[in-house]
Amino acid sequence: MLYYINLVFFYSLLGFVLESVVYKHNNTNAHSSIFTGPYTLVYGFGMLFCILCYEIGKGIISNTILSYFLFYFLFVFITSLTEWIGGHIIHYFLKIDKWNYENHKYHFGKYLCLSNSIYWGFLSLITILVLHPFFANNILANIPNYVTYIIIFVFLLDLLNLISKKIIKA
């Protein structure tokens, strides 16, 4: 269980770094997370769901080029669904839109657009096939339990901070 918690926070951190680089490249002074800390949970949960589906699927689907296409489309679906649900959850509880694709071509409401879904599918496939084996064996599997507990504690403090800010604004 702690491994999966580490996985979510690790990929949330990588997602935060990815978006920070994109924001910096676009000269945008924005923050991708709803939290104070450097993590964007939609990335962590998206990768968790993709990795779990890959682990289950690779035992069922033979390792062929066709399987990579199937996994790609599965990852497009999983990450798009995660982004859509995450956008709605953030909007429902915080009354903000951290992203809005209504000005993008081929968008589906505020929280989905075809170009990003295609991008997330490729990014997920490359991450799972190329980067995740290294991360899993050399980083995630070696995080001591006490570090995970500290991460959880700091996150809960950050969550309480977010909730208290929301209550104060209300």
ROSE-4610 file (N, C-alpha, C; in Angstrom, 1 decimal, always signed):
// ROSE-4610
residu = [M/M/M/L/L/L/Y/Y/Y/Y/Y/Y/I/I/I/N/N/N/L/L/L/V/V/V/F/F/F/F/F/F/Y/Y/Y/S/S/S/L/L/L/L/L/L/G/G/G/F/F/F/V/V/V/L/L/L/E/E/E/S/S/S/V/V/V/V/V/V/Y/Y/Y/K/K/K/H/H/H/N/N/N/N/N/N/T/T/T/N/N/N/A/A/A/H/H/H/S/S/S/S/S/S/I/I/I/F/F/F/T/T/T/G/G/G/P/P/P/Y/Y/Y/T/T/T/L/L/L/V/V/V/Y/Y/Y/G/G/G/F/F/F/G/G/G/M/M/M/L/L/L/F/F/F/C/C/C/I/I/I/L/L/L/C/C/C/Y/Y/Y/E/E/E/I/I/I/G/G/G/K/K/K/G/G/G/I/I/I/I/I/I/S/S/S/N/N/N/T/T/T/I/I/I/L/L/L/S/S/S/Y/Y/Y/F/F/F/L/L/L/F/F/F/Y/Y/Y/F/F/F/L/L/L/F/F/F/V/V/V/F/F/F/I/I/I/T/T/T/S/S/S/L/L/L/T/T/T/E/E/E/W/W/W/I/I/I/G/G/G/G/G/G/H/H/H/I/I/I/I/I/I/H/H/H/Y/Y/Y/F/F/F/L/L/L/K/K/K/I/I/I/D/D/D/K/K/K/W/W/W/N/N/N/Y/Y/Y/E/E/E/N/N/N/H/H/H/K/K/K/Y/Y/Y/H/H/H/F/F/F/G/G/G/K/K/K/Y/Y/Y/L/L/L/C/C/C/L/L/L/S/S/S/N/N/N/S/S/S/I/I/I/Y/Y/Y/W/W/W/G/G/G/F/F/F/L/L/L/S/S/S/L/L/L/I/I/I/T/T/T/I/I/I/L/L/L/V/V/V/L/L/L/H/H/H/P/P/P/F/F/F/F/F/F/A/A/A/N/N/N/N/N/N/I/I/I/L/L/L/A/A/A/N/N/N/I/I/I/P/P/P/N/N/N/Y/Y/Y/V/V/V/T/T/T/Y/Y/Y/I/I/I/I/I/I/I/I/I/F/F/F/V/V/V/F/F/F/L/L/L/L/L/L/D/D/D/L/L/L/L/L/L/N/N/N/L/L/L/I/I/I/S/S/S/K/K/K/K/K/K/I/I/I/I/I/I/K/K/K/A/A/A]
num = [1/1/1/2/2/2/3/3/3/4/4/4/5/5/5/6/6/6/7/7/7/8/8/8/9/9/9/10/10/10/11/11/11/12/12/12/13/13/13/14/14/14/15/15/15/16/16/16/17/17/17/18/18/18/19/19/19/20/20/20/21/21/21/22/22/22/23/23/23/24/24/24/25/25/25/26/26/26/27/27/27/28/28/28/29/29/29/30/30/30/31/31/31/32/32/32/33/33/33/34/34/34/35/35/35/36/36/36/37/37/37/38/38/38/39/39/39/40/40/40/41/41/41/42/42/42/43/43/43/44/44/44/45/45/45/46/46/46/47/47/47/48/48/48/49/49/49/50/50/50/51/51/51/52/52/52/53/53/53/54/54/54/55/55/55/56/56/56/57/57/57/58/58/58/59/59/59/60/60/60/61/61/61/62/62/62/63/63/63/64/64/64/65/65/65/66/66/66/67/67/67/68/68/68/69/69/69/70/70/70/71/71/71/72/72/72/73/73/73/74/74/74/75/75/75/76/76/76/77/77/77/78/78/78/79/79/79/80/80/80/81/81/81/82/82/82/83/83/83/84/84/84/85/85/85/86/86/86/87/87/87/88/88/88/89/89/89/90/90/90/91/91/91/92/92/92/93/93/93/94/94/94/95/95/95/96/96/96/97/97/97/98/98/98/99/99/99/100/100/100/101/101/101/102/102/102/103/103/103/104/104/104/105/105/105/106/106/106/107/107/107/108/108/108/109/109/109/110/110/110/111/111/111/112/112/112/113/113/113/114/114/114/115/115/115/116/116/116/117/117/117/118/118/118/119/119/119/120/120/120/121/121/121/122/122/122/123/123/123/124/124/124/125/125/125/126/126/126/127/127/127/128/128/128/129/129/129/130/130/130/131/131/131/132/132/132/133/133/133/134/134/134/135/135/135/136/136/136/137/137/137/138/138/138/139/139/139/140/140/140/141/141/141/142/142/142/143/143/143/144/144/144/145/145/145/146/146/146/147/147/147/148/148/148/149/149/149/150/150/150/151/151/151/152/152/152/153/153/153/154/154/154/155/155/155/156/156/156/157/157/157/158/158/158/159/159/159/160/160/160/161/161/161/162/162/162/163/163/163/164/164/164/165/165/165/166/166/166/167/167/167/168/168/168/169/169/169/170/170/170]
x = [+0.8/+0.0/+0.9/+1.9/+2.8/+3.5/+3.8/+4.4/+3.5/+2.2/+1.3/+1.1/+1.2/+1.1/+2.4/+3.5/+4.7/+4.7/+4.1/+3.9/+3.1/+2.0/+1.1/+1.8/+2.5/+3.2/+4.4/+5.1/+6.3/+5.8/+4.8/+4.3/+3.6/+3.0/+2.4/+3.5/+4.7/+5.8/+6.3/+6.5/+7.0/+6.0/+4.7/+3.7/+3.8/+4.0/+4.2/+5.4/+6.5/+7.8/+7.5/+6.9/+6.5/+5.7/+4.7/+3.9/+4.6/+5.5/+6.3/+7.2/+7.8/+8.6/+7.8/+6.7/+5.8/+5.4/+5.0/+4.6/+5.7/+6.9/+8.1/+8.4/+8.3/+8.5/+7.5/+6.3/+5.3/+5.2/+6.2/+6.3/+5.0/+4.4/+3.3/+3.7/+3.3/+3.6/+2.4/+2.3/+1.1/+1.7/+0.8/+1.1/+0.1/+0.6/-0.3/-1.1/-0.6/-1.3/-2.3/-3.3/-4.2/-3.7/-2.6/-1.9/-0.7/-0.2/+1.0/+2.2/+2.2/+3.3/+3.5/+4.7/+5.0/+4.5/+3.2/+2.6/+1.2/+1.0/-0.3/-0.9/-1.8/-2.3/-3.0/-3.5/-4.1/-3.0/-1.8/-0.7/-0.5/-0.4/-0.1/-1.2/-2.4/-3.5/-3.6/-3.4/-3.4/-2.4/-1.2/-0.1/-0.4/-1.0/-1.3/-2.3/-3.3/-4.3/-3.8/-2.9/-2.3/-1.3/-0.5/+0.4/-0.3/-1.4/-2.2/-2.8/-3.4/-3.9/-2.9/-1.7/-0.6/-0.2/+0.0/+0.4/-0.6/-1.9/-2.9/-2.9/-2.9/-3.0/-1.9/-0.6/+0.5/+0.5/-0.2/-0.3/-1.4/-2.2/-3.3/-3.0/-2.4/-2.1/-0.7/-0.5/+0.9/+1.7/+3.0/+3.9/+4.1/+3.2/+3.3/+3.1/+3.4/+3.1/+1.7/+0.8/-0.7/-0.9/-0.3/-0.5/-0.1/+0.9/+1.3/+0.2/-0.4/-1.5/-2.7/-3.0/-4.1/-3.8/-2.6/-2.2/-2.3/-1.8/-1.9/-3.3/-4.2/-5.6/-6.2/-5.8/-6.3/-5.8/-4.5/-3.9/-4.5/-4.9/-5.6/-6.9/-7.6/-8.9/-8.7/-7.8/-7.6/-7.2/-6.2/-5.7/-6.7/-7.5/-8.6/-9.7/-10.0/-11.1/-10.6/-9.3/-8.7/-8.7/-8.3/-8.3/-9.7/-10.7/-12.1/-12.7/-12.5/-13.0/-12.3/-10.9/-10.2/-10.6/-10.9/-11.4/-12.7/-13.6/-14.9/-14.8/-14.0/-13.8/-13.3/-12.2/-11.6/-12.7/-13.4/-14.5/-15.6/-16.0/-17.1/-16.7/-15.5/-15.1/-14.4/-13.7/-13.0/-13.6/-14.5/-15.1/-14.1/-13.1/-12.1/-11.9/-11.4/-11.0/-9.5/-8.7/-7.3/-6.8/-7.7/-7.5/-8.8/-8.8/-10.0/-9.7/-10.2/-9.8/-10.9/-11.8/-12.9/-12.4/-11.2/-10.7/-9.9/-9.8/-9.0/-9.9/-9.4/-10.1/-10.4/-11.5/-11.9/-11.9/-12.5/-12.6/-13.9/-13.9/-15.1/-15.4/-16.1/-16.3/-15.0/-14.9/-13.8/-12.5/-12.7/-11.6/-11.0/-11.4/-10.8/-10.7/-9.6/-9.4/-8.6/-8.9/-8.2/-6.7/-6.2/-4.7/-4.0/-4.6/-4.0/-4.2/-5.3/-5.5/-4.5/-4.3/-3.3/-1.9/-1.6/-0.3/-0.2/-1.2/-1.2/-1.0/-1.6/-1.5/+0.0/+0.6/+2.0/+2.9/+2.7/+3.5/+3.4/+2.2/+2.0/+2.7/+2.5/+3.1/+4.6/+5.2/+6.7/+7.1/+6.4/+6.8/+6.7/+5.7/+5.5/+6.5/+6.8/+7.7/+9.1/+9.5/+10.9/+11.3/+10.6/+11.1/+10.6/+9.4/+8.9/+9.7/+10.2/+11.0/+12.2/+12.8/+13.9/+13.4/+12.4/+11.8/+11.4/+10.7/+10.1/+11.2/+12.3/+13.3/+14.3/+14.6/+15.6/+15.2/+13.9/+13.5/+12.3/+11.2/+10.0/+10.1/+10.8/+11.0/+11.9/+12.7/+13.7/+13.3/+12.1/+11.7/+11.3/+12.0/+11.7/+10.3/+9.7/+8.3/+8.2/+9.1/+9.0/+9.0/+9.6/+9.6/+8.2/+7.6/+6.2/+5.3/+5.5/+4.6/+4.8/+6.0/+6.3/+5.6/+5.7/+5.0/+3.5/+2.9/+1.5/+1.2/+1.9/+1.7/+1.8/+2.8/+2.9/+1.8/+1.4/+0.2/-1.0/-1.3/-2.5/-2.5/-1.3/-1.2/-1.5/-1.0/-1.3/-2.8/-3.4/-4.8/-5.6/-5.3/-5.9/-5.8/-4.6/-4.4/-5.3/-5.5/-6.4/-7.8/-8.2/-9.6/-9.8/-8.9/-9.0/-9.1/-8.4/-8.4/-9.8/-10.3/-11.7/-12.7/-12.6/-13.6/-13.5/-12.3/-12.2/-12.8/-12.6/-13.2/-14.7/-15.2/-16.7/-17.4]
y = [-1.2/+0.0/+1.3/+1.3/+2.4/+2.7/+1.6/+1.7/+2.5/+2.3/+3.0/+4.4/+4.7/+6.1/+6.8/+6.2/+6.8/+7.0/+6.1/+6.2/+7.4/+7.6/+8.7/+10.0/+10.1/+11.4/+11.6/+10.6/+10.7/+11.2/+10.6/+11.1/+12.4/+12.7/+14.1/+15.1/+14.8/+15.7/+15.9/+14.8/+14.9/+15.7/+15.5/+16.3/+17.7/+18.1/+19.4/+20.1/+19.3/+19.8/+20.0/+19.0/+19.1/+20.4/+20.6/+21.8/+23.1/+23.1/+24.2/+24.6/+23.6/+23.9/+24.4/+23.9/+24.4/+25.8/+26.1/+27.4/+28.4/+28.0/+28.8/+29.1/+28.1/+28.2/+29.2/+29.2/+30.0/+31.4/+31.6/+32.9/+33.1/+32.1/+32.2/+32.0/+32.9/+32.8/+32.1/+30.9/+30.1/+28.9/+28.3/+27.2/+26.1/+24.9/+23.9/+23.2/+23.3/+22.6/+23.4/+22.7/+23.4/+23.5/+22.8/+22.7/+23.7/+23.9/+24.7/+23.9/+22.6/+21.8/+21.5/+21.0/+20.7/+19.4/+19.3/+18.1/+18.4/+17.8/+17.9/+16.5/+16.3/+14.9/+14.3/+15.1/+14.5/+13.6/+14.1/+13.3/+12.0/+12.1/+10.9/+9.9/+10.3/+9.3/+8.8/+9.6/+9.2/+8.1/+8.3/+7.3/+6.1/+6.2/+5.0/+4.2/+4.7/+4.0/+3.4/+4.1/+3.6/+2.4/+2.6/+1.5/+0.3/+0.4/-0.7/-1.5/-0.7/-1.3/-2.0/-1.4/-2.0/-3.3/-3.3/-4.5/-5.6/-5.3/-6.3/-6.7/-5.8/-6.0/-6.8/-6.5/-7.1/-8.7/-9.1/-10.6/-11.2/-10.3/-10.8/-10.6/-9.5/-9.1/-9.5/-10.2/-10.6/-9.3/-9.4/-8.2/-8.0/-7.4/-7.1/-5.6/-5.2/-3.8/-3.5/-4.4/-4.2/-3.9/-4.6/-4.3/-2.9/-2.3/-1.0/+0.0/-0.3/+0.6/+0.5/-0.7/-0.9/-0.2/-0.3/+0.4/+1.9/+2.4/+3.8/+4.3/+3.6/+4.1/+3.9/+2.9/+2.7/+3.9/+4.3/+5.4/+6.7/+6.9/+8.1/+8.2/+7.1/+7.0/+7.3/+6.6/+6.7/+8.1/+8.6/+10.0/+11.0/+10.9/+11.8/+11.8/+10.6/+10.4/+11.0/+10.7/+11.3/+12.8/+13.4/+14.8/+15.4/+14.7/+15.2/+15.1/+14.0/+13.9/+14.9/+15.0/+15.9/+17.3/+17.7/+19.1/+19.4/+18.4/+18.5/+18.5/+17.7/+17.7/+19.0/+19.5/+20.8/+21.9/+21.9/+22.9/+22.8/+21.6/+21.4/+21.9/+21.5/+21.8/+23.2/+23.7/+24.9/+26.0/+25.7/+26.7/+27.4/+26.7/+27.2/+26.2/+26.7/+25.9/+26.0/+25.0/+25.0/+24.9/+24.3/+24.3/+24.4/+25.0/+25.2/+25.1/+24.1/+23.9/+24.4/+25.2/+25.6/+26.4/+27.0/+27.8/+26.9/+25.6/+24.7/+24.0/+23.7/+23.0/+21.5/+21.0/+19.7/+19.5/+20.4/+20.3/+19.6/+19.0/+18.4/+19.0/+20.1/+20.9/+21.6/+21.9/+22.7/+21.8/+20.5/+19.8/+18.7/+18.7/+17.7/+18.4/+18.0/+18.4/+17.3/+17.1/+16.0/+16.1/+17.3/+17.4/+17.0/+17.4/+17.0/+15.5/+15.0/+13.6/+12.7/+13.2/+12.5/+12.6/+13.7/+14.0/+13.1/+13.1/+12.3/+10.8/+10.3/+8.9/+8.6/+9.4/+9.2/+9.3/+10.3/+10.6/+9.4/+8.9/+7.7/+6.5/+6.2/+5.0/+5.1/+6.2/+6.3/+6.2/+6.9/+6.8/+5.4/+4.7/+3.3/+2.3/+2.4/+1.5/+1.8/+3.1/+3.5/+3.9/+4.8/+5.5/+4.7/+4.2/+3.6/+2.4/+1.5/+0.4/+0.9/+2.0/+2.5/+3.2/+4.0/+4.7/+3.6/+2.6/+1.6/+0.8/+0.4/-0.4/+0.4/+1.7/+2.4/+3.5/+3.9/+5.0/+4.6/+4.2/+3.9/+2.7/+1.7/+0.5/+0.7/+1.8/+2.0/+3.2/+3.7/+4.7/+4.1/+4.5/+3.9/+4.3/+3.4/+3.7/+5.0/+5.3/+6.6/+7.8/+7.7/+8.8/+9.0/+7.8/+7.8/+8.4/+8.1/+8.6/+10.2/+10.6/+12.0/+12.7/+12.1/+12.7/+12.8/+11.7/+11.7/+12.8/+12.9/+14.0/+15.4/+15.6/+17.0/+17.2/+16.2/+16.4/+16.7/+16.0/+16.2/+17.6/+18.1/+19.5/+20.5/+20.2/+21.0/+20.9/+19.8/+19.6/+20.4/+20.4/+21.2/+22.7/+23.1/+24.5/+24.9/+24.0/+24.3/+24.4/+23.5/+23.5/+24.7/+25.1/+26.3/+27.5/+27.6/+28.8/+28.8/+27.7/+27.6/+28.1/+27.6/+28.0/+29.5/+30.0/+31.4/+32.3/+31.9/+32.6/+32.5/+31.5/+31.3/+32.1]
z = [+0.0/+0.0/+0.0/+0.8/+0.9/-0.4/-1.2/-2.5/-3.4/-3.4/-4.3/-3.8/-2.5/-2.0/-2.5/-2.4/-2.9/-4.4/-5.2/-6.6/-6.9/-6.2/-6.5/-6.2/-5.1/-4.8/-5.7/-6.1/-7.0/-8.3/-8.9/-10.2/-10.1/-9.0/-8.8/-8.8/-8.2/-8.2/-9.6/-10.3/-11.7/-12.6/-12.4/-13.1/-12.8/-11.5/-11.1/-11.8/-11.8/-12.4/-13.9/-14.6/-16.0/-16.3/-15.5/-15.8/-15.4/-14.4/-14.1/-15.2/-15.9/-17.0/-18.2/-18.4/-19.5/-19.2/-18.0/-17.6/-17.7/-17.3/-17.4/-18.9/-19.7/-21.2/-21.8/-21.3/-21.9/-21.2/-20.3/-19.5/-18.7/-18.2/-17.3/-15.9/-15.1/-13.6/-12.9/-13.2/-12.7/-11.9/-11.1/-10.2/-10.6/-10.9/-11.4/-10.3/-9.1/-8.0/-7.3/-6.7/-5.9/-4.5/-4.2/-2.9/-2.9/-1.7/-1.5/-1.9/-1.6/-1.9/-3.4/-3.8/-5.2/-5.7/-5.8/-6.3/-7.0/-8.1/-8.8/-8.9/-8.1/-7.9/-9.1/-10.0/-11.2/-12.0/-12.0/-12.6/-11.8/-10.5/-9.7/-9.8/-9.8/-9.9/-11.3/-12.3/-13.7/-13.9/-13.4/-13.6/-12.8/-11.6/-10.8/-11.6/-12.1/-12.9/-14.1/-14.8/-16.0/-15.7/-14.7/-14.3/-13.8/-13.0/-12.6/-13.8/-14.8/-16.0/-16.8/-16.9/-17.7/-17.0/-15.7/-15.0/-15.2/-15.1/-15.4/-16.8/-17.7/-19.2/-19.8/-19.3/-19.9/-19.7/-18.7/-18.5/-19.4/-19.9/-20.8/-22.2/-22.6/-24.0/-24.3/-25.4/-25.7/-26.1/-26.0/-26.2/-27.7/-28.3/-29.8/-30.0/-31.2/-31.6/-31.4/-31.7/-31.4/-30.0/-29.1/-27.6/-27.3/-27.9/-27.5/-28.0/-29.2/-29.6/-28.7/-28.2/-27.3/-26.0/-25.5/-24.2/-24.4/-25.6/-25.8/-25.7/-26.4/-26.4/-25.0/-24.3/-22.9/-22.0/-22.2/-21.4/-21.8/-23.1/-23.5/-22.7/-22.6/-21.9/-20.4/-19.8/-18.4/-18.0/-18.7/-18.3/-18.6/-19.7/-20.0/-18.9/-18.5/-17.5/-16.2/-15.8/-14.6/-14.6/-15.8/-15.9/-15.8/-16.4/-16.4/-15.0/-14.3/-13.0/-12.0/-12.2/-11.3/-11.5/-12.7/-13.0/-12.3/-12.4/-11.8/-10.3/-9.7/-8.2/-7.7/-8.4/-8.0/-8.1/-9.2/-9.4/-8.3/-8.1/-7.1/-5.7/-5.3/-3.9/-3.7/-4.7/-4.6/-5.4/-6.3/-7.2/-8.1/-8.5/-9.4/-10.6/-11.7/-12.8/-12.9/-12.6/-12.7/-14.2/-15.0/-16.4/-17.1/-18.3/-19.1/-20.5/-21.2/-22.6/-23.6/-23.1/-24.0/-25.2/-25.1/-26.3/-27.2/-26.9/-27.7/-28.7/-29.9/-30.9/-30.4/-30.7/-30.3/-28.8/-28.1/-26.6/-26.3/-25.1/-24.6/-23.2/-23.2/-22.0/-21.6/-20.3/-19.8/-19.6/-19.3/-18.8/-19.7/-20.9/-21.9/-23.3/-23.9/-25.3/-26.0/-27.3/-28.0/-28.0/-28.3/-28.3/-27.0/-25.9/-24.6/-24.4/-24.7/-24.5/-25.3/-26.6/-27.4/-26.7/-26.2/-25.6/-24.3/-23.5/-22.2/-22.5/-23.6/-24.0/-24.3/-25.2/-25.5/-24.3/-23.5/-22.3/-21.3/-21.2/-20.3/-20.8/-22.1/-22.7/-22.6/-22.9/-22.8/-21.3/-20.4/-19.0/-18.5/-18.8/-18.3/-18.9/-20.2/-20.9/-20.7/-20.6/-20.5/-19.1/-18.5/-17.3/-16.0/-16.0/-14.8/-14.3/-15.1/-14.6/-13.8/-14.2/-13.5/-12.2/-12.3/-11.1/-10.1/-10.5/-9.6/-8.9/-9.6/-9.0/-8.2/-8.6/-8.0/-7.0/-7.1/-6.3/-5.4/-6.1/-5.3/-4.4/-4.8/-4.0/-2.8/-2.8/-1.8/-0.8/-0.9/+0.0/+1.3/+2.4/+3.7/+4.1/+4.9/+5.4/+6.1/+7.0/+7.7/+6.8/+5.7/+4.7/+4.1/+3.8/+3.3/+4.3/+5.6/+6.7/+6.8/+6.6/+6.7/+5.5/+4.3/+3.1/+3.3/+3.9/+4.2/+5.2/+6.2/+7.2/+6.6/+5.9/+5.2/+4.3/+3.5/+2.6/+3.4/+4.5/+5.3/+5.8/+6.2/+6.7/+5.5/+4.4/+3.2/+2.9/+3.0/+2.7/+3.8/+5.0/+6.0/+5.8/+5.3/+4.9/+3.8/+2.8/+1.7/+2.1/+3.0/+3.5/+4.4/+5.2/+6.0/+5.2/+4.1/+3.2/+2.6/+2.2/+1.6/+2.6/+3.8/+4.9/+5.2/+5.2/+5.5/+4.4/+3.1/+2.0/+2.0/+2.5/+2.4/+3.4]
